[in-house]
């Protein structure tokens, strides 16, 4: 079980700020594929992963990063300075 957090427009498209997900995913991308297969709102939110960033246990990561024993995975759009 892993806590999955959604921020900004990702949260708006999915309709949830976070959820606990039972997964067999080995990598972040595997998790994305599982989520996409759930229903249309996930497929839409994860349709273009180049527009997303991910953090595993609050550390920035790539989509090929292993999940391992991670407790939290967060998806969010790139941050901009200001």
FENPECOR-V811902 format. One record per residue. N is the residue number from 1. RES is the residue in one letter. NEAR is the number of other ideal C-beta (glycine too) atoms within 12 Angstrom. Layout:
BEGIN
[[N & RES & NEAR] [N & RES & NEAR]]
END
This chain:
BEGIN
[[1 & X & 16] [2 & X & 27] [3 & X & 25] [4 & X & 38] [5 & X & 27] [6 & X & 31] [7 & X & 25] [8 & X & 21] [9 & X & 20] [10 & X & 34] [11 & X & 21] [12 & X & 16] [13 & X & 25] [14 & X & 28] [15 & X & 17] [16 & X & 23] [17 & X & 17] [18 & X & 20] [19 & X & 23] [20 & X & 14] [21 & X & 28] [22 & X & 14] [23 & X & 25] [24 & X & 13] [25 & X & 28] [26 & X & 17] [27 & X & 23] [28 & X & 36] [29 & X & 25] [30 & X & 23] [31 & X & 37] [32 & X & 32] [33 & X & 20] [34 & X & 25] [35 & X & 36] [36 & X & 22] [37 & X & 15] [38 & X & 22] [39 & X & 16] [40 & X & 15] [41 & X & 19] [42 & X & 26] [43 & X & 19] [44 & X & 19] [45 & X & 31] [46 & X & 32] [47 & X & 18] [48 & X & 15] [49 & X & 25] [50 & X & 12] [51 & X & 18] [52 & X & 31] [53 & X & 25] [54 & X & 37] [55 & X & 26] [56 & X & 31] [57 & X & 21] [58 & X & 15] [59 & X & 16] [60 & X & 19] [61 & X & 25] [62 & X & 18] [63 & X & 25] [64 & X & 17] [65 & X & 24] [66 & X & 19] [67 & X & 30] [68 & X & 18] [69 & X & 12] [70 & X & 28] [71 & X & 19] [72 & X & 26] [73 & X & 44] [74 & X & 31] [75 & X & 40] [76 & X & 27] [77 & X & 22] [78 & X & 17] [79 & X & 12] [80 & X & 8] [81 & X & 4] [82 & X & 3]]
END
